[in-house]
Amino acid sequence: MKKRFLNMTLHELSLGLSRRDFSSFELTEAFLERINETDKEIGAFISICAEKALARAKETDALRASGEHLGPLAGIPFAVKDNICTRGIRTTCGSRMLEDFIPPYNATVIDKLEREGCVMLGKLNMDEFAMGSATDTSVFGRTKNPLDIRRTAGGSSGGAAAAVAALDIPFALGSDTGGSVRQPAAFCGAVGIKPTYGTVSRYGLVAFASSLDQIGPITRDVLSNATVLSAIAGADGRDATCVQKEHAFLSDLGRDIKGVRIGLPKEVLEGVSPDVAACTLSAIDALSALGAEVVEITLPNTDALLAAYYIISSAEASSNLARFDGVRYGRRAEGAENIDGLLIKSRSEGFGDEVKRRIMLGTYALSRDVRDTYYKKALAVRAHLSSELKKLYEKCDVILMPTAPTVAYTFENKKATPIEVYLEDKLCVIANMAGVPSLSLPFGRGEGDMPVGIQLMGKVFDEALLYRIAMSLERAEGGTANERI
């Protein structure tokens, strides 16, 4: 019975709970058992909140038994990336700097899911301060891909994607600054979305780059993803960038896609592996067979965009991470003789190499002598991208391209230098730089029988169309990601 829970989609679990086929307590117990069986090998979790989760599940069961009307997520277990603040539960950002930090408040997304009756099982591993693409810079160790433990789960939300793929949880929340939800979702055969900037409150998300960060769900299928995003989206007075807008992500699901214009930038297929290119073209063929119109387009210069992204994100990171000084909170080094020594020693001990690299890059880009040359020019490139995308969206409704240039690579084949690693983000950073929504879903298999991720990038606040197209692709391939895993 317990094993059967693990293979159900979020909506099958929700239906079973509403019919009293099983309880939230039984469900929570089953997923905690699964985590205990798998996580020593995979390394998806940093903290597990078993006692709190079981107590919460009992509360939800009692409400259901009393006849109270509960929403579709009530009693459903989940977990969150460890840069999303949780009251009374350690929030580390995968860093020695915050390894003992316990927030006194919840992120807005946590409050919203708790109001829905969800049951949080724990906090998920990540690249340190979300800076990385393989979940191997965490002080708590590397996360492995459950589909092949010799391979990366991706990053920086690798723990979130791995936990969903390992059937440890029905859904997870991650954060996406330059592909950190979509790329690990692609590597692990899951569905992940980076919503339009301002759709989901960032209050309680430990900032990496504030103008790029956005929280998004990772799930096993499209319908589940739209359901979770519906629960966490919406205005929040504690985040001035969060937009007051009615969202209807589920409204178009199931409708046909006849006449929808799909933009295909052929040039991006020249820089990806043959198996990824073949799956991308298969997705185009499937959409065309369903009545969509395929339009060939040309993207703005992706190399310039990638350079601009790393300048802007590193500049914002250097500013945001200045607060971690060993004085107010975070790691405080021993043996410092004065305040300058304390700051230097605490930050040197607390931050890992990748975080230090980006802080130094960002600080340099913001320095007086070169600010105009680098930072202001990067902002101009970003503005140009938004302008060019508006023109492209006059020709098409959605842009389709690979999420990553390859399938999940083995640890021994990881790129050797930081620049080689950064180049892997080229297709994902476009959505963050422009603030538009982008959804990754699995479509086809590549080298090593690993899943290939296809990315759908839409207009601002057009998530409903992305979900509609993604569901059509999901059906065309023959079932949900959950069933294929």
Secondary structure by P-SEA (a helix, b strand, c coil): caaaaaaccaaaaaaaaaaccccaaaaaaaaaaaaaacccccccccccaaaaaaaaaaaaaaaaaacccccccccccccccccccccccccccccccccccccccccaaaaaaaaabbbbcbbbbcccccccccccccccbbbbccccccccccccaaaaaaaaaaccccccccccccccccaaaaaabbbbbbccccccccccccccccccbbbbbbcccaaaaaaaaaaccccccccccccccccccccccccccccbbbbbaaaaaaaccaaaaaaaaaaaaaaaaabbbbbbbccccaaaaaaaaaaaaaaaaaaaacccccccccccccccccaaaaaaaaaaacccaaaaaaaaaaaaaaccccccccaaaaaaaaaaaaaaaaaaaaaccbbbbbcccccccccccccccaaaaaaaaccccccccccbbbbbbbcccccccbbbbbbbbbcccaaaaaaaaaaaaaaaacccccccc
